[in-house]
Amino acid sequence: MPTWKLEIEYEGTRYRGWQIQHNAKSIQGEFMEAARQLFSERVDFFGAGRTDAGVHAIRQIAHLKVPQIKVDLTPRTIQYEFNDLLPHDINIVKVSNAPDEFHARHDAVERSYLYQISTRRTAFGKNFVWWIKDRLDAKAMAEAAKLVLGKHDFRSFCETEEGKRQSTVVEVTHSEIFVDGDLICYRIGASHFLWKMVRRITGMLAEVGRGNLSFDGFERLLKFQSDVPAKYTAPPSGLFLEKVLYKGDSFSPERKSMLTVR
């Protein structure tokens, strides 16, 4: 079965997330509609990460499998044909041939997210940041972010799906705060993420930055179950799926934001 690996970027503002939905616009839904116009039969199209409503992607990975195809399609043709049909806020950056058994989600070994907090009001980047009016202590946030590293039970930092049982233990490989202009950015990497996990960690780091939560208080949230982080879930606007890694990949990101606010 012909299989392609797609590298995708999108602005999630207008969409109810990645996963296809019957009564709302989704990123996957836009791709499936484009595929319906390009191919005469149903295709297999899955992404590596199911981003929530309003969340963006710098480099989402998806696989496209077409059961039967009568003509040879090059990766460039796939890219151009899809991009001609996709809306302006979704773009395929690159297409490459992949082994038949390649699965964008199951084969991924690590994912990285980037969250952007703006320390000033901005006219241009409001869809891509969380503007916090209060003064934030970035150094205190950076120290608290280090506590997230390693294996923890993140049950206090996730939303559980009704009727679905899953482990809430995640091993975090990267967790750092850095400053770029008027932006305070949080980057976190792990093999997988729980629903709303990044946004709730970010929300509590912001509370540390405001001076409302101590270093020890943040650490306790990683050790004992609490409903507090749910009340401080950061908005989706500042969150980006930054990178998806597969076996053999390496990732050495710069301490740089997606949008520099100066």
C-alpha positions as CSV (number, residue, x, y, z in Angstrom):
1,M,0.0,0.0,0.0
2,P,1.6,3.3,-1.0
3,T,2.5,5.3,2.1
4,W,3.7,8.8,2.6
5,K,5.0,10.8,5.6
6,L,3.6,14.3,5.8
7,E,5.1,17.2,7.7
8,I,2.4,19.7,8.5
9,E,2.1,23.2,10.0
10,Y,-1.2,24.8,11.0
11,E,-2.8,27.6,13.0
12,G,-5.4,25.9,15.2
13,T,-7.5,29.0,16.0
14,R,-10.4,28.2,13.7
15,Y,-10.5,24.5,14.5
16,R,-11.9,22.2,17.2
17,G,-8.7,20.3,17.3
18,W,-6.9,17.7,15.1
19,Q,-9.3,14.8,15.4
20,I,-12.1,14.6,12.9
21,Q,-15.5,15.6,14.2
22,H,-18.9,15.3,12.6
23,N,-20.3,18.7,13.7
24,A,-17.2,20.9,13.8
25,K,-14.2,21.9,11.7
26,S,-11.0,19.9,12.5
27,I,-7.6,19.6,10.9
28,Q,-7.9,15.9,10.1
29,G,-11.4,16.7,8.7
30,E,-9.9,19.2,6.2
31,F,-7.4,16.7,5.1
32,M,-10.0,13.9,4.6
33,E,-12.1,16.3,2.5
34,A,-9.1,17.1,0.3
35,A,-8.3,13.4,0.0
36,R,-11.9,12.7,-1.0
37,Q,-11.5,15.1,-3.9
38,L,-8.1,13.7,-4.9
39,F,-8.8,9.9,-4.6
40,S,-11.7,7.8,-5.6
41,E,-11.6,5.7,-2.4
42,R,-11.2,6.2,1.4
43,V,-7.7,6.7,2.5
44,D,-5.9,6.0,5.9
45,F,-4.8,9.4,7.4
46,F,-3.5,9.7,11.0
47,G,-1.5,12.3,12.9
48,A,1.2,11.8,15.5
49,G,-0.5,14.1,18.0
50,R,-4.2,14.9,18.6
51,T,-3.9,18.7,19.4
52,D,-6.9,20.3,21.1
53,A,-9.1,23.1,19.9
54,G,-7.1,26.3,19.3
55,V,-3.7,24.6,19.6
56,H,-1.2,25.0,16.7
57,A,1.5,22.9,15.1
58,I,4.9,23.9,13.9
59,R,5.6,20.4,12.7
60,Q,2.8,17.8,13.1
61,I,3.5,14.4,11.4
62,A,0.9,12.4,9.6
63,H,0.9,9.3,7.4
64,L,-1.2,8.9,4.3
65,K,-2.0,5.4,3.0
66,V,-3.9,4.9,-0.2
67,P,-5.2,1.3,-0.8
68,Q,-5.2,1.4,-4.6
69,I,-3.8,4.0,-6.9
70,K,-3.6,3.8,-10.7
71,V,-0.9,6.4,-11.3
72,D,2.5,7.0,-9.7
73,L,2.4,10.1,-7.4
74,T,5.6,11.7,-6.4
75,P,5.9,13.3,-2.9
76,R,6.0,16.7,-4.5
77,T,2.8,16.1,-6.4
78,I,1.1,14.9,-3.2
79,Q,2.2,18.1,-1.4
80,Y,1.1,20.5,-4.2
81,E,-2.2,18.8,-4.9
82,F,-3.2,18.8,-1.2
83,N,-2.0,22.4,-0.6
84,D,-4.1,23.6,-3.5
85,L,-7.2,22.2,-1.7
86,L,-6.4,23.0,1.9
87,P,-7.4,26.2,3.7
88,H,-4.9,29.0,4.2
89,D,-4.1,28.1,7.8
90,I,-3.1,24.5,7.1
91,N,0.1,23.8,5.0
92,I,2.1,20.7,4.1
93,V,5.7,21.6,4.5
94,K,7.2,18.3,3.2
95,V,6.1,14.9,1.9
96,S,8.4,11.9,1.7
97,N,8.0,8.2,0.9
98,A,7.6,5.9,3.9
99,P,7.6,2.2,4.5
100,D,4.2,0.5,4.2
101,E,4.2,-0.3,8.0
102,F,5.0,3.3,9.0
103,H,2.5,4.7,11.5
104,A,2.8,8.4,12.4
105,R,1.4,8.0,16.0
106,H,2.5,4.5,17.0
107,D,6.1,4.8,15.7
108,A,6.8,8.2,17.4
109,V,9.2,8.0,20.3
110,E,9.0,11.6,21.6
111,R,7.0,14.8,21.1
112,S,7.9,18.4,22.0
113,Y,5.6,21.2,22.8
114,L,6.3,25.0,23.0
115,Y,4.1,27.4,25.0
116,Q,4.4,31.2,24.6
117,I,3.4,33.7,27.3
118,S,3.5,37.4,26.4
119,T,4.4,39.9,29.1
120,R,2.8,42.7,27.1
121,R,-0.3,43.3,25.1
122,T,0.3,42.6,21.4
123,A,-1.9,43.6,18.4
124,F,-0.3,41.0,16.1
125,G,0.3,37.8,18.0
126,K,-2.8,37.4,20.2
127,N,-3.7,34.1,18.5
128,F,-0.3,32.7,19.4
129,V,0.3,33.8,23.0
130,W,-1.2,33.9,26.4
131,W,-1.0,37.6,27.5
132,I,-0.5,37.8,31.3
133,K,-0.8,41.3,32.7
134,D,0.9,40.5,36.0
135,R,4.6,40.7,36.5
136,L,6.2,37.3,36.2
137,D,9.4,36.0,37.8
138,A,10.9,34.0,34.9
139,K,13.8,32.7,37.0
140,A,11.4,31.2,39.6
141,M,9.4,29.6,36.8
142,A,12.6,28.2,35.3
143,E,13.5,26.6,38.7
144,A,10.0,25.1,39.1
145,A,10.1,23.8,35.5
146,K,13.2,21.6,36.3
147,L,11.0,19.7,38.8
148,V,8.9,18.4,35.9
149,L,11.9,16.4,34.5
150,G,11.8,12.6,35.0
151,K,9.0,10.2,35.6
152,H,6.0,11.5,37.5
153,D,2.3,10.7,38.0
154,F,0.6,13.7,36.3
155,R,-2.9,12.9,37.5
156,S,-3.2,16.4,38.9
157,F,-2.3,17.9,35.6
158,C,-4.6,16.1,33.2
159,E,-8.2,15.7,32.3
160,T,-9.4,12.2,32.3
161,E,-11.7,11.0,29.5
162,E,-14.9,9.5,30.8
163,G,-15.0,5.7,30.5
164,K,-11.3,5.5,29.5
165,R,-8.7,4.1,31.8
166,Q,-5.1,5.0,31.2
167,S,-1.9,5.4,33.1
168,T,-1.1,9.0,34.2
169,V,2.6,8.3,34.6
170,V,4.7,10.1,32.0
171,E,8.5,10.4,31.7
172,V,9.5,14.0,30.8
173,T,12.8,14.3,29.0
174,H,12.9,18.1,28.6
175,S,11.4,20.9,30.6
176,E,12.7,24.5,30.4
177,I,11.7,28.1,30.6
178,F,13.5,30.7,28.5
179,V,12.9,34.3,27.6
180,D,12.9,35.7,24.1
181,G,12.1,39.4,23.9
182,D,8.8,40.0,25.7
183,L,7.9,36.3,25.6
184,I,8.4,33.8,28.4
185,C,8.5,30.4,26.7
186,Y,8.0,26.9,28.1
187,R,9.3,23.9,26.2
188,I,8.5,20.3,27.3
189,G,9.4,17.0,25.7
190,A,8.1,13.5,26.5
191,S,7.2,10.2,24.9
192,H,3.6,11.1,25.1
193,F,1.3,13.6,26.8
194,L,-2.0,13.5,28.7
195,W,-5.1,15.5,27.8
196,K,-4.5,19.2,28.9
197,M,-1.2,18.2,30.6
198,V,1.0,20.9,29.1
199,R,-1.5,23.7,29.5
200,R,-2.0,22.8,33.2
201,I,1.7,22.6,33.9
202,T,2.1,26.0,32.2
203,G,-0.8,27.4,34.2
204,M,0.8,26.4,37.5
205,L,4.3,27.7,36.4
206,A,2.6,31.0,35.7
207,E,1.3,31.0,39.3
208,V,4.9,30.4,40.5
209,G,5.9,33.4,38.4
210,R,3.2,35.5,39.9
211,G,4.3,34.6,43.4
212,N,1.1,32.9,44.2
213,L,2.6,29.4,44.4
214,S,5.9,28.4,46.1
215,F,8.5,26.1,44.8
216,D,7.6,23.5,47.4
217,G,3.9,24.0,46.6
218,F,4.5,23.2,42.9
219,E,6.6,20.1,43.9
220,R,3.7,18.9,46.1
221,L,1.4,18.9,43.0
222,L,3.7,16.4,41.4
223,K,3.5,14.1,44.4
224,F,-0.1,14.3,45.6
225,Q,-3.4,14.5,43.7
226,S,-5.0,17.9,43.5
227,D,-7.8,19.6,41.7
228,V,-6.0,23.0,41.8
229,P,-4.2,22.8,38.4
230,A,-7.6,22.4,36.6
231,K,-8.6,25.9,37.7
232,Y,-5.5,27.4,36.2
233,T,-5.4,25.7,32.8
234,A,-3.6,27.9,30.3
235,P,-5.5,28.9,27.2
236,P,-4.8,27.0,24.0
237,S,-3.7,30.0,22.0
238,G,-0.1,29.9,23.2
239,L,0.5,26.2,22.6
240,F,2.4,24.6,19.7
241,L,3.2,21.0,18.8
242,E,6.8,21.7,18.0
243,K,8.4,18.5,16.9
244,V,7.7,14.7,16.6
245,L,10.7,12.4,16.8
246,Y,11.1,8.9,15.5
247,K,13.9,6.3,16.0
248,G,17.2,7.8,14.9
249,D,16.0,11.4,15.0
250,S,17.7,14.1,17.1
251,F,16.4,17.4,18.3
252,S,18.5,20.3,19.5
253,P,16.1,23.3,19.6
254,E,17.2,26.9,19.9
255,R,16.0,28.9,22.8
256,K,13.8,30.8,20.5
257,S,10.1,31.6,20.3
258,M,7.8,31.2,17.3
259,L,6.8,34.8,17.5
260,T,9.1,37.4,18.9
261,V,7.3,40.2,20.7
262,R,9.5,43.2,21.3
